[in-house]
Amino acid sequence: MQKEVLITKVADTFGFGVCTEDYQDVYIPSSLLRAFKIFEGERYKFVLRENNRDGHVPWFAAFLVTSDEPQTAPKEPIADDAPFDIKTAVHQAIGHYGVCTTMEICEFIADEFDHNIDTRAIGPYIEQLHKEERIVRIGVTSHPDQKRASFVMWAKDVKTVKEYFDADE
C-alpha cells in the first residue's frame, strides 16, 4: 500500500515517520535514508509493509515512491510575461505564506504556476535564497549536540517568524 508519510526522525541508522492520513507510525530503514535525501519535517510517499520486526511500529517503509512521469515544460506565471523562474517562484511562495515548510512551497508552485517540483529538487533554490539573506531558516533540534535540525521551516524575515509564533499565544 502507498501512503504519504511525514518524517519525524532521521538518525544515522534509522528513521521514523507518521502516516498523514491516519497518524500511524512508520519505521524507515537506513537503506532508504542512504539512497535518498530524506529530511525531517518533509512528506514523502512510501510503499508500506506490515512491520513484523517491532510490535510498537505498525508499518515498515519498503520503497520510496518517485514519479516516473517526465516533467512537462512549466507554464509562465499568469501575472507576468517573463519566463518561469523557479527561484522567483520559491521567493513568492515564502512571501505568500510568511512561514512555511518545503512541502508547502512545492504545493504553492504547483497551484500557482502549474509546475510540479519535488522537495529534494527545490532544496538548492531555497538554500541559495537563504545564502543571499533573502529568507530565514527556522531549524528545530531536540538536543544540543544534534547536527541536523529535526524540523525546518522557511520565512521571509525574522519579524514574520516572531509574529507567527506570537499569534499562537
C-alpha positions as CSV (number, residue, x, y, z in Angstrom):
1,M,0.0,0.0,0.0
2,Q,1.2,3.5,-0.8
3,K,0.8,6.3,1.8
4,E,2.1,9.8,2.4
5,V,4.4,9.9,5.4
6,L,5.6,12.9,7.4
7,I,9.2,12.3,8.5
8,T,9.6,12.9,12.3
9,K,13.1,11.5,13.0
10,V,16.1,10.9,10.9
11,A,19.2,9.2,12.5
12,D,22.3,7.6,11.0
13,T,20.8,4.1,11.1
14,F,17.0,4.5,11.1
15,G,14.2,6.9,10.6
16,F,10.6,7.3,11.7
17,G,7.6,9.0,10.3
18,V,3.8,9.1,10.7
19,C,1.2,8.5,8.0
20,T,-0.5,11.8,7.3
21,E,-3.8,10.0,6.7
22,D,-4.3,8.0,9.9
23,Y,-1.3,9.0,12.1
24,Q,0.2,5.5,12.3
25,D,3.9,5.2,12.9
26,V,6.3,4.2,10.2
27,Y,9.8,2.8,10.5
28,I,12.2,3.9,7.8
29,P,15.3,1.7,7.3
30,S,18.8,3.1,6.8
31,S,18.9,1.7,3.3
32,L,16.3,4.3,2.2
33,L,17.9,7.0,4.2
34,R,21.3,6.4,2.4
35,A,19.7,6.0,-1.0
36,F,17.6,9.2,-0.9
37,K,18.0,12.6,0.8
38,I,15.2,12.3,3.4
39,F,14.7,15.2,5.7
40,E,12.8,15.5,8.9
41,G,9.6,17.6,8.6
42,E,9.1,16.7,5.0
43,R,6.5,14.5,3.4
44,Y,7.2,11.6,1.1
45,K,5.1,8.8,-0.5
46,F,6.3,5.3,0.5
47,V,5.2,1.7,-0.2
48,L,4.5,0.4,3.2
49,R,4.5,-3.2,4.5
50,E,3.5,-4.6,7.9
51,N,6.3,-4.2,10.3
52,N,7.0,-7.7,11.7
53,R,10.2,-6.7,13.4
54,D,8.7,-4.4,16.1
55,G,5.4,-4.6,17.8
56,H,5.3,-0.9,18.5
57,V,5.6,0.5,15.0
58,P,2.9,-1.0,12.7
59,W,4.5,0.0,9.3
60,F,7.8,-0.5,7.5
61,A,8.8,1.7,4.6
62,A,9.8,-0.7,1.9
63,F,10.2,1.7,-1.1
64,L,10.2,5.5,-1.7
65,V,7.7,6.3,-4.5
66,T,9.2,8.6,-7.1
67,S,7.4,9.9,-10.2
68,D,8.2,8.1,-13.4
69,E,6.4,10.7,-15.4
70,P,8.6,13.1,-17.3
71,Q,8.2,16.7,-16.2
72,T,6.3,18.9,-18.6
73,A,7.5,22.3,-19.6
74,P,6.5,24.8,-16.9
75,K,3.9,27.5,-17.7
76,E,4.8,31.1,-17.4
77,P,3.3,32.9,-14.4
78,I,-0.1,34.3,-15.2
79,A,0.6,37.8,-13.8
80,D,3.9,38.2,-15.7
81,D,5.0,37.6,-19.3
82,A,8.6,36.7,-18.1
83,P,9.7,33.0,-18.4
84,F,9.2,30.8,-15.3
85,D,12.0,31.2,-12.8
86,I,12.0,28.6,-10.0
87,K,14.0,30.8,-7.6
88,T,11.5,33.7,-8.0
89,A,8.6,31.2,-7.6
90,V,10.1,29.9,-4.3
91,H,10.5,33.5,-3.1
92,Q,6.9,34.3,-4.0
93,A,5.7,31.2,-2.1
94,I,7.5,32.1,1.1
95,G,6.2,35.7,0.7
96,H,2.7,34.3,0.3
97,Y,2.8,32.1,3.4
98,G,5.1,34.2,5.6
99,V,6.3,31.0,7.3
100,C,6.2,27.6,5.6
101,T,7.7,24.2,5.0
102,T,9.4,23.0,1.9
103,M,6.4,20.9,1.0
104,E,4.1,24.0,1.2
105,I,6.5,25.8,-1.2
106,C,6.2,22.9,-3.7
107,E,2.4,22.9,-3.4
108,F,2.2,26.7,-3.9
109,I,4.4,26.4,-7.1
110,A,2.2,23.5,-8.4
111,D,-1.0,25.5,-7.7
112,E,0.1,29.0,-8.8
113,F,2.5,28.1,-11.7
114,D,1.3,24.6,-12.7
115,H,4.8,23.4,-12.2
116,N,5.4,20.2,-10.2
117,I,8.7,20.0,-8.3
118,D,9.9,17.6,-5.8
119,T,11.0,18.7,-2.3
120,R,14.5,17.3,-2.9
121,A,14.8,19.2,-6.2
122,I,13.7,22.5,-4.8
123,G,16.2,22.5,-1.9
124,P,19.1,24.1,-3.7
125,Y,16.9,27.1,-4.7
126,I,15.8,27.6,-1.1
127,E,19.3,27.3,0.2
128,Q,20.5,29.9,-2.4
129,L,17.9,32.4,-1.3
130,H,19.0,31.8,2.3
131,K,22.6,32.3,1.4
132,E,21.6,35.5,-0.3
133,E,19.9,36.5,3.0
134,R,16.6,37.0,1.2
135,I,14.8,34.4,3.5
136,V,15.4,33.0,7.0
137,R,15.6,29.4,8.1
138,I,13.9,28.1,11.3
139,G,15.6,24.9,12.4
140,V,14.4,22.9,15.4
141,T,16.6,20.5,17.2
142,S,15.7,18.1,20.0
143,H,19.0,18.1,21.8
144,P,22.1,20.4,21.9
145,D,24.5,18.1,20.2
146,Q,22.3,17.5,17.2
147,K,24.0,18.3,13.9
148,R,20.9,18.5,11.7
149,A,17.6,20.1,12.5
150,S,14.6,17.7,13.2
151,F,12.3,20.1,11.6
152,V,12.9,23.1,9.2
153,M,10.6,25.9,8.1
154,W,11.3,29.0,6.0
155,A,10.2,32.6,6.4
156,K,10.6,35.9,4.7
157,D,12.2,37.6,7.7
158,V,12.7,37.4,11.4
159,K,9.8,39.8,12.1
160,T,7.4,37.4,10.4
161,V,8.7,34.5,12.4
162,K,8.2,36.4,15.7
163,E,4.6,37.4,14.6
164,Y,3.9,33.8,13.5
165,F,4.8,32.4,16.9
166,D,3.3,35.2,18.9
167,A,0.0,34.7,17.1
168,D,-0.4,31.3,18.9
169,E,-0.5,32.9,22.3
